[in-house]
Amino acid sequence: MAKKHIRFDWAAEKILRDKKNFDILEGFLSELLGEDVKIEGLLVCVGNQEEEDEKFNRVDLFAENSKGEHIIIEIQNTRELDYLMRMLFATSKAITEYLPESAKYGAIKKVIAVSIVYFELGKGEDYVYVGQTKFKGLHTNTDLQLTTAQQKMLGKPSVHQTYPEYYLIRTTKFNDIVNDTLDEWIYFFKNSEVLDEFRAKGMSEVREKLNVMNLPDDERKKYNKFLENLHDEASYAESLKIEAEEAAANAARKVEDEFRADERIKTERKRNTEIAENLIKMNFPDEQIAQATGLLIEEVKSLRANS
């Protein structure tokens, strides 16, 4: 039996920032990354140190785990064609803003960027994508390896583990078929429901802490207003999509009509030219030929000169 729970994006803003609720984040990240994750604390959101009107001025959650790695979790509901570059921008800021002045580059923290999106992003059938940086030999097709000294300095056994990693969860591509514990989390992201049989890490905490009925009355009203706004945004986005499709269809029809009109003109002109050439062979006067075909007198004379 499914029970309705608070949407993860609303929880990220209102509930999951409290240290006593870190176990929910830890459960999700542990299932996603395939290892036990311990959240040490939340950091200042990327971009909040800048002006409010900066193009990118928020992430939903920005944390540091027990390994000293920085974790970005962002939930996006509205379509952004350049969202992939926004992910890159967020990780870049996380790297540069948290590198101490005069520190060596080896002090750069690894960044793990997790994006949960509720719109069609890119082409592909999978609902979870992982992005890593690897250096492949152009001729050998083998991975570049770290030396023993580099491994010791960086604290990582391989190159890609020192660079940012991207996890992209596309909820719209998830078909609600749960095959493993990570799927349980994605089912929750998509439907805000937790099935009785779910046993993923952190899922018992979701049941306990993210039940809508646990909210105080004033918070429940705010949450319902949040859902209403989401519906409004979805309707607006759908309206824009329909309008864009109609505009594109109208433009296509206009181009097609103009093409057909142009073709008609070309066909008619070709036919009139052929008639004029036949009349020239029959020695009709130029004025009569022009009047009969609609050609200019200069055009008729040119045809006669070339005949």
DAVEN-V452923 format. One record per run of one state. SS is the DSSP state (H for helix, E for strand, C for the rest). FROM is the first residue (numbers start at 1). TO is the last residue. Records with the same first field share a line. If there is no record, write none. Layout:
SS = FROM-TO / FROM-TO
This chain:
C = 1-1 / 6-7 / 15-18 / 34-38 / 43-60 / 66-69 / 77-82 / 98-104 / 108-110 / 118-127 / 132-135 / 137-142 / 144-147 / 155-164 / 174-180 / 192-192 / 196-202 / 210-210 / 215-216 / 282-285 / 294-296 / 307-307
E = 2-5 / 39-42 / 61-65 / 70-76 / 111-117 / 128-131 / 136-136 / 143-143 / 165-170 / 193-195 / 211-211
H = 8-14 / 19-33 / 83-97 / 105-107 / 148-154 / 171-173 / 181-191 / 203-209 / 212-214 / 217-281 / 286-293 / 297-306
